[in-house]
Amino acid sequence: MEPEVITSLQNPRVKQLVKLRDRRPRDTAQQFLVEGYRQIRRALDKGFPPTELYICIEWYPGEQGNEASLVAEAEEAGAQVFMLNKPAFSKVAYRERPDGLLAVLPQWRNELEDLKLSPTPLLLVVEAIEKPGNLGTILRSADAAGVDGLIVCDPVTDLFNPNVVRASTGVLFSVPVVIADSEAVRAWLGSKKIRSVATTPAATDLYTEVDLNGPLAIVMGSEQYGLSDAWLAEADQTVRIPMAGQADSLNVAMATIITLFEAVRQRS
């Protein structure tokens, strides 16, 4: 079946796509946007088929073989496919350089008990992350480190923010993510006998000097305030990254990468 062609900027579907950039309409519709070949490819590969796929071949880079294959696979998985002209796609795209592919996917929610833990789990816990780019980069780091799951406590930014999806390069679909409140997470970690190591510039021990083996949750705080007093008080251990310059802390995404991969180094 030939896809419906949309050329009007006033088309209801175009208007709805623009609305889905904002959190309230996303949550009301329980949908979110995924733009770009790589991100949509990863969604399909991990069993997250889109419900709608919007294409603009005028934006396709170079040969169209990969794009055509992806469109066919999405359609076979049940996606409605729509063709937009260049002005219409430019209106709905949120990337600076669109590649002519934009999908709508349903939101989902995992619970703590949904996490499939290995015998010696490595978890990453983040509290009140504010910037979508940081949360997306943290997702990429969690994926690269092979964590059992990312637990987002008391989120300020929305997991389904388009900029989270973009910064994660689509690994949002491969990392098990749970959103929960901090108190529930601390209780759950305790019940699973998973040791929590919290990061703070005020800690005495360096992150390289503590044992990061065994069942472990590395806990990172928000960009502005760091970890809450409750996390710092109830964590099994606190660690710090040494700072030799004038800055007293690192960007939270960078600090996450450094600490996570020290755990990977020790555990390997």
Order of alpha helices (4+ residues) and beta strands (2+ residues): beta-alpha-alpha-beta-alpha-beta-alpha-beta-alpha-beta-beta-alpha-beta-alpha-beta-alpha-beta-beta-alpha-beta-alpha
